[in-house]
Amino acid sequence: MLEILALWHLTKKVGQMVEEKGRKSGWYKALTVFLWFGGEIFGGIVGALLLGDGIGLYLLALAGAASGAATAYLIAKNMTPAPVPPPAPPVSIPPPVPEA
């Protein structure tokens, strides 16, 4: 349950950071979730190969999730702001022609 709350908070934070830089947050939120679970699965596999089973496997899975979360956070933090297009030049309306 705590993992779900942590992931929810992290996803919200990454989305906020990305939107402040003028970018859409949807893909970055999805990337955060993907990196979290991908890191957790990878850590679990490494833990199973190295330690077999038990608390060590769980701890390595959590470490993998933390590394995925840190990666998503660093991507959002180090992102450059979106380029802002230059303002359009003012439109000049020609003066009315005097009637003769």
Secondary structure, 3 states (H helix, E strand, C coil): CHHHHHHHHHHHHHHHHHHHCCCCCHHHHHHHHHHHHHHHHHHHHHHHHHHCCCHHHHHHHHHHHHHHHHHHHHHHHCCCCCCCCCCCCCCCCCCCCCCC
